[in-house]
């Protein structure tokens, strides 16, 4: 049973601006049950702003932090919308693109690295072209965080995460080192974390590197920990590494929700070994015999229930490539292809039917002679990409071709 949960992880608030309102409970109902939100479609909007105009300072590592977050989330199965140095219009357009993806049932994650500002108890994210001459201009020139979170919640009945690296000096304060977020009490179903305590200000980090909180967050996102443990461990590590001057704040109002950026390796979801876990994703792994057209392969995965999970989907090309010794070889004639094929025979695995395949040993026993698998990616309106584990290549074919297999993932 799915939970309507908006988990707001206002993580990297290094320019802290918080919602000081009481945040009455959302009008949207919350279905409370223990659920695993780690699987299924995942989409992230990542924005890194660096080049600001006065009174805001240019920042050193915001784009580095955004790029690092992009890289880790892509390896964890997120579709990433990645933008840098966005204007207010570009920010709004990116959000609309993000909201459209959420409507399709995706787990949502918003990450913003840049300047943030608190004004009259509200948090605002600052675009690079904002013309804020007085703090009262903020509501007109910046993006209100509470509007983002409410829209995310209204568009999506799954897990929503907001990560903000935006907690630096307030340019309108009378002295340096003043700024930060106020205490917040998020609505039921939200998880909020700041890079430092309420009212605190964090540095931008060393030039060319990553912020302290970003560094440790990514470190623990790579480990098989629940998302709450990821933030708790990052909090402890940041506190020690900063000589106890930076203590990330955590506000947790979630109810019985599980989420893993990296799935535990010892998960045993099926006694019959019909699932194999690779890099935090669950792959269907049984005897592959049924062949499909591209549309039928997508429908098969979307309607699959396996090991008590019902949120399977057709794998992307990259998700299939990581399963094998795929070279993506581009050959200009048949003789060159045969030469390459012979050179790579030692990289193939043999199954019980004495066929060779370019795929991980965990899968080879279930591979038929012609192991051509559809991916979810289209080459154009009439063709789609597939991965060939028999030859170790990828290519595209007519979607109407019914000779291909389906390997589902979650």
C-alpha positions as a Markdown table, in Angstrom:
| # | Residue | x | y | z |
|---|---|---|---|---|
| 1 | Unk | 0.0 | 0.0 | 0.0 |
| 2 | Unk | 1.6 | 3.3 | -1.1 |
| 3 | Unk | 1.8 | 6.2 | 1.2 |
| 4 | Unk | 1.1 | 9.8 | 0.2 |
| 5 | Unk | 4.3 | 11.2 | 1.6 |
| 6 | Unk | 6.1 | 14.3 | 0.8 |
| 7 | Unk | 9.5 | 14.0 | 2.3 |
| 8 | Unk | 11.3 | 17.3 | 2.2 |
| 9 | Unk | 14.9 | 16.9 | 2.8 |
| 10 | Unk | 16.0 | 20.6 | 2.8 |
| 11 | Unk | 19.5 | 19.3 | 3.1 |
| 12 | Unk | 22.3 | 21.5 | 2.1 |
| 13 | Unk | 20.8 | 24.7 | 3.4 |
| 14 | Unk | 24.0 | 26.6 | 3.7 |
| 15 | Unk | 22.3 | 30.0 | 3.1 |
| 16 | Unk | 19.5 | 29.0 | 5.3 |
| 17 | Unk | 16.1 | 30.4 | 4.9 |
| 18 | Unk | 13.2 | 28.6 | 6.6 |
| 19 | Unk | 9.5 | 28.6 | 6.9 |
| 20 | Unk | 8.7 | 30.0 | 10.3 |
| 21 | Unk | 5.0 | 29.5 | 9.9 |
| 22 | Unk | 3.2 | 26.8 | 11.8 |
| 23 | Unk | 2.8 | 24.8 | 8.6 |
| 24 | Unk | -0.7 | 23.5 | 9.1 |
| 25 | Unk | -1.3 | 20.0 | 8.0 |
| 26 | Unk | -1.7 | 19.6 | 4.2 |
| 27 | Unk | -5.2 | 19.3 | 2.9 |
| 28 | Unk | -4.0 | 16.2 | 1.1 |
| 29 | Unk | -4.8 | 13.0 | 2.9 |
| 30 | Unk | -2.0 | 10.9 | 4.2 |
| 31 | Unk | -2.4 | 7.1 | 4.0 |
| 32 | Unk | -0.3 | 5.8 | 6.9 |
| 33 | Unk | 1.3 | 2.4 | 6.5 |
| 34 | Unk | 4.8 | 0.9 | 6.5 |
| 35 | Unk | 6.0 | 1.0 | 2.9 |
| 36 | Unk | 9.3 | 0.7 | 1.0 |
| 37 | Unk | 9.7 | 3.7 | -1.3 |
| 38 | Unk | 13.1 | 2.7 | -2.6 |
| 39 | Unk | 11.9 | 1.3 | -5.9 |
| 40 | Unk | 10.1 | 2.4 | -9.0 |
| 41 | Unk | 10.6 | 5.4 | -11.2 |
| 42 | Unk | 12.7 | 8.1 | -9.7 |
| 43 | Unk | 13.3 | 11.7 | -11.0 |
| 44 | Unk | 15.5 | 14.5 | -9.7 |
| 45 | Unk | 15.8 | 18.2 | -10.5 |
| 46 | Unk | 19.3 | 19.4 | -9.7 |
| 47 | Unk | 20.2 | 23.1 | -9.9 |
| 48 | Unk | 23.5 | 24.6 | -9.1 |
| 49 | Unk | 23.8 | 28.4 | -9.1 |
| 50 | Unk | 27.2 | 30.1 | -8.8 |
| 51 | Unk | 27.3 | 33.4 | -10.8 |
| 52 | Unk | 25.3 | 35.9 | -8.8 |
| 53 | Unk | 25.0 | 39.6 | -9.0 |
| 54 | Unk | 25.2 | 42.0 | -6.1 |
| 55 | Unk | 24.3 | 42.0 | -3.2 |
| 56 | Unk | 24.9 | 38.3 | -3.4 |
| 57 | Unk | 28.4 | 36.9 | -3.7 |
| 58 | Unk | 29.7 | 34.5 | -6.3 |
| 59 | Unk | 29.9 | 31.0 | -4.9 |
| 60 | Unk | 32.9 | 28.6 | -5.2 |
| 61 | Unk | 31.5 | 25.1 | -5.1 |
| 62 | Unk | 27.8 | 25.1 | -5.7 |
| 63 | Unk | 28.1 | 23.7 | -9.3 |
| 64 | Unk | 30.6 | 21.1 | -8.1 |
| 65 | Unk | 28.2 | 20.0 | -5.4 |
| 66 | Unk | 25.3 | 19.9 | -7.9 |
| 67 | Unk | 27.4 | 17.8 | -10.3 |
| 68 | Unk | 28.4 | 15.4 | -7.6 |
| 69 | Unk | 24.7 | 15.0 | -6.6 |
| 70 | Unk | 23.8 | 14.4 | -10.2 |
| 71 | Unk | 26.4 | 11.7 | -10.6 |
| 72 | Unk | 25.4 | 9.7 | -7.5 |
| 73 | Unk | 21.7 | 9.9 | -8.2 |
| 74 | Unk | 22.1 | 8.8 | -11.8 |
| 75 | Unk | 23.9 | 5.7 | -10.6 |
| 76 | Unk | 21.0 | 5.0 | -8.3 |
| 77 | Unk | 18.4 | 4.9 | -11.1 |
| 78 | Unk | 17.2 | 8.5 | -11.0 |
| 79 | Unk | 16.3 | 10.3 | -14.2 |
| 80 | Unk | 18.1 | 13.7 | -13.7 |
| 81 | Unk | 17.1 | 17.1 | -15.0 |
| 82 | Unk | 20.4 | 19.0 | -14.5 |
| 83 | Unk | 20.7 | 22.8 | -14.7 |
| 84 | Unk | 23.3 | 25.4 | -13.7 |
| 85 | Unk | 23.2 | 29.2 | -13.2 |
| 86 | Unk | 19.4 | 29.5 | -13.9 |
| 87 | Unk | 17.4 | 32.7 | -14.1 |
| 88 | Unk | 14.0 | 33.0 | -12.5 |
| 89 | Unk | 12.3 | 32.0 | -15.8 |
| 90 | Unk | 14.6 | 29.1 | -16.3 |
| 91 | Unk | 14.0 | 28.0 | -12.7 |
| 92 | Unk | 10.2 | 28.1 | -13.2 |
| 93 | Unk | 10.4 | 26.2 | -16.5 |
| 94 | Unk | 12.7 | 23.5 | -14.9 |
| 95 | Unk | 10.2 | 23.1 | -12.1 |
| 96 | Unk | 7.3 | 22.7 | -14.5 |
| 97 | Unk | 9.3 | 19.9 | -16.3 |
| 98 | Unk | 9.9 | 18.3 | -12.9 |
| 99 | Unk | 6.3 | 18.5 | -11.9 |
| 100 | Unk | 5.2 | 16.7 | -15.2 |
| 101 | Unk | 7.5 | 13.8 | -14.3 |
| 102 | Unk | 6.0 | 13.6 | -10.8 |
| 103 | Unk | 2.5 | 13.2 | -12.3 |
| 104 | Unk | 3.7 | 9.9 | -13.8 |
| 105 | Unk | 4.2 | 8.4 | -10.4 |
| 106 | Unk | 7.9 | 9.0 | -9.8 |
| 107 | Unk | 9.7 | 9.4 | -6.6 |
| 108 | Unk | 10.8 | 13.1 | -6.7 |
| 109 | Unk | 14.0 | 14.7 | -5.5 |
| 110 | Unk | 14.8 | 18.4 | -5.8 |
| 111 | Unk | 18.3 | 19.6 | -5.1 |
| 112 | Unk | 19.3 | 23.2 | -5.1 |
| 113 | Unk | 22.8 | 24.5 | -4.5 |
| 114 | Unk | 23.2 | 28.3 | -4.3 |
| 115 | Unk | 22.0 | 31.3 | -2.3 |
| 116 | Unk | 18.9 | 31.1 | -0.2 |
| 117 | Unk | 17.2 | 33.8 | 1.9 |
| 118 | Unk | 14.7 | 34.0 | 4.7 |
| 119 | Unk | 12.2 | 36.8 | 4.6 |
| 120 | Unk | 9.3 | 37.2 | 6.9 |
| 121 | Unk | 9.5 | 33.6 | 8.0 |
| 122 | Unk | 9.5 | 32.2 | 4.5 |
| 123 | Unk | 12.4 | 30.4 | 2.6 |
| 124 | Unk | 13.4 | 31.6 | -0.8 |
| 125 | Unk | 15.7 | 30.1 | -3.4 |
| 126 | Unk | 17.6 | 32.8 | -5.3 |
| 127 | Unk | 17.9 | 32.7 | -9.2 |
| 128 | Unk | 21.1 | 34.2 | -10.7 |
| 129 | Unk | 19.3 | 37.2 | -12.3 |
| 130 | Unk | 17.4 | 38.3 | -9.1 |
| 131 | Unk | 17.4 | 42.0 | -8.5 |
| 132 | Unk | 16.9 | 42.2 | -4.8 |
| 133 | Unk | 17.9 | 45.7 | -3.5 |
| 134 | Unk | 16.0 | 45.3 | -0.3 |
| 135 | Unk | 14.8 | 42.2 | 1.6 |
| 136 | Unk | 11.2 | 43.1 | 0.8 |
| 137 | Unk | 12.0 | 42.5 | -2.9 |
| 138 | Unk | 12.6 | 38.8 | -2.2 |
| 139 | Unk | 9.0 | 37.6 | -2.6 |
| 140 | Unk | 9.0 | 39.0 | -6.1 |
| 141 | Unk | 12.5 | 38.1 | -7.3 |
| 142 | Unk | 13.0 | 34.7 | -5.8 |
| 143 | Unk | 11.3 | 31.2 | -5.7 |
| 144 | Unk | 9.3 | 30.5 | -2.6 |
| 145 | Unk | 10.2 | 27.1 | -1.1 |
| 146 | Unk | 6.7 | 26.5 | 0.4 |
| 147 | Unk | 5.1 | 26.8 | -3.0 |
| 148 | Unk | 7.5 | 24.2 | -4.4 |
| 149 | Unk | 6.8 | 21.7 | -1.7 |
| 150 | Unk | 3.0 | 22.1 | -1.8 |
| 151 | Unk | 3.1 | 21.6 | -5.6 |
| 152 | Unk | 5.2 | 18.5 | -5.3 |
| 153 | Unk | 2.9 | 17.1 | -2.8 |
| 154 | Unk | -0.2 | 17.8 | -4.9 |
| 155 | Unk | 1.4 | 16.3 | -8.0 |
| 156 | Unk | 2.7 | 13.1 | -6.5 |
| 157 | Unk | 1.5 | 10.5 | -4.1 |
| 158 | Unk | 4.9 | 8.9 | -3.6 |
| 159 | Unk | 8.1 | 10.0 | -1.8 |
| 160 | Unk | 9.3 | 13.6 | -2.4 |
| 161 | Unk | 12.7 | 14.8 | -1.3 |
| 162 | Unk | 14.0 | 18.4 | -1.4 |
| 163 | Unk | 17.7 | 19.0 | -0.9 |
| 164 | Unk | 18.8 | 22.6 | -0.5 |
| 165 | Unk | 22.4 | 23.7 | -0.2 |
| 166 | Unk | 21.6 | 27.3 | 0.4 |
| 167 | Unk | 22.6 | 28.5 | 3.8 |
| 168 | Unk | 25.1 | 31.3 | 3.7 |
| 169 | Unk | 25.5 | 34.9 | 4.9 |
| 170 | Unk | 22.4 | 37.1 | 4.7 |
| 171 | Unk | 23.6 | 40.1 | 2.5 |
| 172 | Unk | 21.1 | 42.3 | 4.3 |
| 173 | Unk | 22.3 | 41.5 | 7.8 |
| 174 | Unk | 24.1 | 44.3 | 9.7 |
| 175 | Unk | 27.1 | 42.0 | 10.3 |
| 176 | Unk | 28.9 | 39.1 | 8.7 |
| 177 | Unk | 28.2 | 35.5 | 9.8 |
| 178 | Unk | 24.5 | 36.2 | 10.2 |
| 179 | Unk | 21.8 | 34.3 | 8.4 |
| 180 | Unk | 20.7 | 30.7 | 8.5 |
| 181 | Unk | 17.4 | 29.0 | 8.9 |
| 182 | Unk | 14.8 | 29.4 | 11.6 |
| 183 | Unk | 13.4 | 26.4 | 13.4 |
| 184 | Unk | 10.7 | 24.6 | 11.4 |
| 185 | Unk | 8.0 | 22.2 | 12.2 |
| 186 | Unk | 7.3 | 20.4 | 8.9 |
| 187 | Unk | 3.9 | 18.9 | 8.1 |
| 188 | Unk | 3.2 | 15.3 | 8.8 |
| 189 | Unk | 5.0 | 13.2 | 6.2 |
| 190 | Unk | 8.0 | 15.4 | 5.7 |
| 191 | Unk | 11.7 | 15.0 | 6.6 |
| 192 | Unk | 13.7 | 18.3 | 6.8 |
| 193 | Unk | 17.4 | 18.6 | 7.3 |
| 194 | Unk | 19.7 | 21.6 | 7.2 |
| 195 | Unk | 23.4 | 21.6 | 6.6 |
| 196 | Unk | 23.8 | 23.3 | 9.9 |
| 197 | Unk | 21.7 | 24.2 | 13.0 |
| 198 | Unk | 18.9 | 26.7 | 12.8 |
| 199 | Unk | 20.3 | 30.3 | 12.7 |
| 200 | Unk | 23.8 | 28.9 | 11.7 |
| 201 | Unk | 25.8 | 29.8 | 8.6 |
| 202 | Unk | 28.0 | 27.3 | 6.7 |
| 203 | Unk | 30.9 | 28.1 | 4.5 |
| 204 | Unk | 31.1 | 27.4 | 0.8 |
| 205 | Unk | 34.0 | 25.0 | 1.2 |
| 206 | Unk | 37.4 | 25.0 | -0.5 |
| 207 | Unk | 37.5 | 26.3 | -4.0 |
| 208 | Unk | 37.3 | 23.4 | -6.5 |
| 209 | Unk | 36.0 | 20.9 | -4.0 |
| 210 | Unk | 32.7 | 20.1 | -2.3 |
| 211 | Unk | 31.0 | 21.4 | 0.7 |
| 212 | Unk | 31.4 | 19.5 | 3.9 |
| 213 | Unk | 27.9 | 18.3 | 4.2 |
| 214 | Unk | 27.7 | 17.3 | 0.5 |
| 215 | Unk | 30.8 | 15.2 | 0.9 |
| 216 | Unk | 29.5 | 13.2 | 3.8 |
| 217 | Unk | 26.0 | 12.9 | 2.5 |
| 218 | Unk | 27.2 | 11.4 | -0.8 |
| 219 | Unk | 29.6 | 9.1 | 1.1 |
| 220 | Unk | 26.7 | 7.6 | 3.1 |
| 221 | Unk | 24.3 | 7.5 | 0.2 |
| 222 | Unk | 26.6 | 4.9 | -1.3 |
| 223 | Unk | 26.2 | 2.7 | 1.7 |
| 224 | Unk | 23.2 | 0.3 | 2.2 |
| 225 | Unk | 21.5 | 2.6 | 4.8 |
| 226 | Unk | 18.0 | 3.8 | 5.2 |
| 227 | Unk | 17.6 | 7.5 | 4.3 |
| 228 | Unk | 17.3 | 8.5 | 7.9 |
| 229 | Unk | 20.5 | 6.7 | 8.8 |
| 230 | Unk | 22.2 | 8.4 | 5.8 |
| 231 | Unk | 21.4 | 11.9 | 7.3 |
| 232 | Unk | 22.2 | 10.9 | 10.8 |
| 233 | Unk | 25.6 | 9.6 | 9.9 |
| 234 | Unk | 26.3 | 12.6 | 7.7 |
| 235 | Unk | 25.3 | 14.9 | 10.6 |
| 236 | Unk | 27.7 | 13.2 | 13.0 |
| 237 | Unk | 30.5 | 13.2 | 10.5 |
| 238 | Unk | 30.1 | 16.9 | 9.6 |
| 239 | Unk | 30.0 | 17.8 | 13.3 |
| 240 | Unk | 33.3 | 16.1 | 14.0 |
| 241 | Unk | 35.0 | 17.2 | 10.8 |
| 242 | Unk | 34.1 | 20.9 | 11.5 |
| 243 | Unk | 35.6 | 20.8 | 15.0 |
| 244 | Unk | 32.0 | 20.8 | 16.3 |
| 245 | Unk | 31.1 | 24.1 | 14.7 |
| 246 | Unk | 28.6 | 22.8 | 12.1 |
| 247 | Unk | 25.8 | 20.6 | 13.3 |
| 248 | Unk | 23.2 | 19.7 | 10.6 |
| 249 | Unk | 19.6 | 20.1 | 11.8 |
| 250 | Unk | 17.1 | 17.3 | 11.3 |
| 251 | Unk | 13.3 | 17.6 | 11.5 |
| 252 | Unk | 11.5 | 14.3 | 11.0 |
| 253 | Unk | 7.8 | 14.1 | 10.6 |
| 254 | Unk | 7.7 | 11.0 | 8.4 |
| 255 | Unk | 5.6 | 8.0 | 9.4 |
| 256 | Unk | 6.6 | 4.4 | 8.6 |
| 257 | Unk | 8.4 | 5.2 | 5.3 |
| 258 | Unk | 11.5 | 3.3 | 4.1 |
| 259 | Unk | 13.8 | 4.6 | 1.4 |
| 260 | Unk | 17.3 | 3.4 | 0.4 |
| 261 | Unk | 19.6 | 5.2 | -2.0 |
| 262 | Unk | 21.6 | 2.0 | -2.1 |
| 263 | Unk | 19.7 | -1.2 | -1.3 |
| 264 | Unk | 21.1 | -3.6 | 1.3 |
| 265 | Unk | 23.2 | -6.2 | -0.5 |
| 266 | Unk | 21.9 | -9.0 | 1.8 |
| 267 | Unk | 18.2 | -8.4 | 0.8 |
| 268 | Unk | 16.7 | -11.8 | -0.2 |
| 269 | Unk | 13.4 | -10.8 | -1.9 |
| 270 | Unk | 12.8 | -14.2 | -3.5 |
| 271 | Unk | 13.6 | -17.7 | -2.5 |
| 272 | Unk | 13.7 | -18.9 | -6.1 |
| 273 | Unk | 16.5 | -16.4 | -7.0 |
| 274 | Unk | 14.3 | -14.6 | -9.5 |
| 275 | Unk | 15.8 | -11.2 | -8.5 |
| 276 | Unk | 19.4 | -10.1 | -8.6 |
| 277 | Unk | 20.6 | -6.8 | -7.0 |
| 278 | Unk | 23.2 | -4.8 | -8.9 |
| 279 | Unk | 24.3 | -1.3 | -7.8 |
| 280 | Unk | 21.2 | -0.7 | -5.7 |
| 281 | Unk | 18.7 | -1.8 | -8.3 |
| 282 | Unk | 16.6 | -5.1 | -8.4 |
| 283 | Unk | 16.7 | -6.9 | -11.7 |
| 284 | Unk | 14.3 | -9.6 | -12.7 |
| 285 | Unk | 16.4 | -12.8 | -13.2 |
| 286 | Unk | 14.5 | -16.0 | -14.2 |
| 287 | Unk | 14.4 | -18.2 | -17.3 |
| 288 | Unk | 13.8 | -15.7 | -20.2 |
| 289 | Unk | 11.7 | -17.4 | -22.8 |
| 290 | Unk | 8.8 | -15.1 | -23.8 |
| 291 | Unk | 9.5 | -12.6 | -26.6 |
| 292 | Unk | 7.8 | -9.3 | -27.1 |
| 293 | Unk | 7.3 | -6.3 | -29.3 |
| 294 | Unk | 8.6 | -3.1 | -27.6 |
| 295 | Unk | 5.1 | -2.0 | -26.5 |
| 296 | Unk | 4.3 | -5.4 | -25.1 |
| 297 | Unk | 7.6 | -5.6 | -23.3 |
| 298 | Unk | 6.8 | -2.3 | -21.5 |
| 299 | Unk | 3.4 | -3.5 | -20.6 |
| 300 | Unk | 4.7 | -6.8 | -19.3 |
| 301 | Unk | 7.1 | -5.0 | -16.9 |
| 302 | Unk | 4.5 | -2.4 | -15.8 |
| 303 | Unk | 2.1 | -5.2 | -14.9 |
| 304 | Unk | 4.6 | -7.5 | -13.4 |
| 305 | Unk | 4.3 | -8.6 | -9.7 |
| 306 | Unk | 7.4 | -10.4 | -8.5 |
| 307 | Unk | 8.5 | -11.2 | -5.0 |
| 308 | Unk | 5.6 | -9.1 | -3.6 |
| 309 | Unk | 6.8 | -6.0 | -5.6 |
| 310 | Unk | 4.5 | -4.5 | -8.3 |
| 311 | Unk | 6.4 | -1.4 | -9.4 |
| 312 | Unk | 8.6 | -3.0 | -12.0 |
| 313 | Unk | 9.5 | -1.2 | -15.3 |
| 314 | Unk | 11.5 | -2.0 | -18.5 |
| 315 | Unk | 15.2 | -1.4 | -18.0 |
| 316 | Unk | 17.1 | 1.5 | -19.6 |
| 317 | Unk | 20.0 | 0.9 | -21.9 |
| 318 | Unk | 22.5 | 1.9 | -19.3 |
| 319 | Unk | 20.9 | -0.3 | -16.7 |
| 320 | Unk | 21.3 | -3.3 | -19.0 |
| 321 | Unk | 24.8 | -2.4 | -20.1 |
| 322 | Unk | 26.0 | -2.5 | -16.5 |
| 323 | Unk | 25.0 | -6.2 | -16.4 |
| 324 | Unk | 27.5 | -7.3 | -19.0 |
| 325 | Unk | 30.8 | -6.9 | -20.8 |
| 326 | Unk | 29.1 | -4.7 | -23.4 |
| 327 | Unk | 31.5 | -2.8 | -25.6 |
| 328 | Unk | 29.0 | -0.9 | -27.7 |
| 329 | Unk | 31.2 | -1.7 | -30.6 |
| 330 | Unk | 30.7 | 0.4 | -33.7 |
| 331 | Unk | 32.0 | -1.6 | -36.7 |
| 332 | Unk | 32.0 | -0.5 | -40.3 |
| 333 | Unk | 32.0 | -3.9 | -41.9 |
| 334 | Unk | 31.3 | -7.5 | -41.1 |
| 335 | Unk | 35.0 | -8.7 | -41.1 |
| 336 | Unk | 35.9 | -6.0 | -38.6 |
| 337 | Unk | 33.1 | -7.1 | -36.4 |
| 338 | Unk | 34.1 | -10.8 | -36.5 |
| 339 | Unk | 37.7 | -9.8 | -35.6 |
| 340 | Unk | 36.5 | -7.9 | -32.6 |
| 341 | Unk | 34.1 | -10.7 | -31.6 |
| 342 | Unk | 36.9 | -13.3 | -31.6 |
| 343 | Unk | 39.2 | -11.0 | -29.6 |
| 344 | Unk | 36.5 | -10.7 | -26.9 |
| 345 | Unk | 35.5 | -14.4 | -26.6 |
| 346 | Unk | 37.4 | -14.7 | -23.3 |
| 347 | Unk | 35.0 | -12.2 | -21.8 |
| 348 | Unk | 32.0 | -14.4 | -22.4 |
| 349 | Unk | 30.2 | -16.8 | -20.0 |
| 350 | Unk | 28.8 | -20.2 | -21.0 |
| 351 | Unk | 25.5 | -21.4 | -19.7 |
| 352 | Unk | 24.2 | -24.9 | -19.4 |
| 353 | Unk | 23.0 | -24.9 | -23.0 |
| 354 | Unk | 26.6 | -24.3 | -24.2 |
| 355 | Unk | 25.8 | -20.8 | -25.4 |
| 356 | Unk | 28.1 | -17.8 | -24.8 |
| 357 | Unk | 26.9 | -14.5 | -23.5 |
| 358 | Unk | 28.4 | -11.1 | -22.5 |
| 359 | Unk | 26.6 | -10.9 | -19.2 |
| 360 | Unk | 27.2 | -11.3 | -15.5 |
| 361 | Unk | 27.6 | -14.9 | -14.2 |
| 362 | Unk | 24.5 | -14.5 | -12.0 |
| 363 | Unk | 22.3 | -14.2 | -15.2 |
| 364 | Unk | 23.9 | -16.5 | -17.7 |
| 365 | Unk | 22.0 | -19.7 | -16.7 |
| 366 | Unk | 18.7 | -18.0 | -17.6 |
| 367 | Unk | 19.9 | -16.6 | -21.0 |
| 368 | Unk | 18.6 | -18.3 | -24.2 |
| 369 | Unk | 20.7 | -18.6 | -27.4 |
| 370 | Unk | 19.6 | -15.2 | -28.8 |
| 371 | Unk | 19.6 | -12.9 | -25.8 |
| 372 | Unk | 18.3 | -9.6 | -27.3 |
| 373 | Unk | 16.6 | -7.4 | -24.7 |
| 374 | Unk | 14.5 | -4.3 | -25.3 |
| 375 | Unk | 15.3 | -1.2 | -23.4 |
| 376 | Unk | 12.8 | 1.5 | -22.4 |
| 377 | Unk | 14.6 | 4.1 | -24.7 |
| 378 | Unk | 13.3 | 5.1 | -28.1 |
| 379 | Unk | 15.6 | 5.8 | -31.1 |
| 380 | Unk | 12.8 | 7.5 | -32.9 |
| 381 | Unk | 9.0 | 7.2 | -33.2 |
| 382 | Unk | 9.2 | 3.8 | -34.9 |
| 383 | Unk | 12.4 | 2.3 | -33.4 |
| 384 | Unk | 13.7 | 1.5 | -29.9 |
| 385 | Unk | 17.1 | 0.5 | -28.5 |
| 386 | Unk | 18.0 | -3.0 | -27.4 |
| 387 | Unk | 21.1 | -4.7 | -25.8 |
| 388 | Unk | 22.4 | -7.9 | -27.3 |
| 389 | Unk | 24.0 | -10.1 | -24.6 |
| 390 | Unk | 24.9 | -12.7 | -27.2 |
| 391 | Unk | 27.3 | -10.4 | -29.2 |
| 392 | Unk | 28.0 | -7.8 | -26.5 |
| 393 | Unk | 26.6 | -4.9 | -28.5 |
| 394 | Unk | 23.6 | -2.5 | -28.6 |
| 395 | Unk | 21.5 | -1.4 | -31.6 |
| 396 | Unk | 18.0 | -0.4 | -32.5 |
| 397 | Unk | 15.1 | -2.2 | -34.2 |
| 398 | Unk | 11.5 | -1.6 | -35.2 |
| 399 | Unk | 9.3 | -1.5 | -32.2 |
| 400 | Unk | 6.9 | -3.9 | -33.9 |
| 401 | Unk | 9.6 | -6.6 | -34.0 |
| 402 | Unk | 8.4 | -9.4 | -31.7 |
| 403 | Unk | 11.7 | -11.3 | -31.3 |
| 404 | Unk | 13.0 | -9.5 | -28.2 |
| 405 | Unk | 13.1 | -10.3 | -24.5 |
| 406 | Unk | 12.2 | -8.1 | -21.5 |
| 407 | Unk | 14.3 | -7.7 | -18.4 |
| 408 | Unk | 12.4 | -5.7 | -15.8 |
| 409 | Unk | 14.0 | -3.6 | -13.0 |
| 410 | Unk | 12.9 | -1.7 | -9.9 |
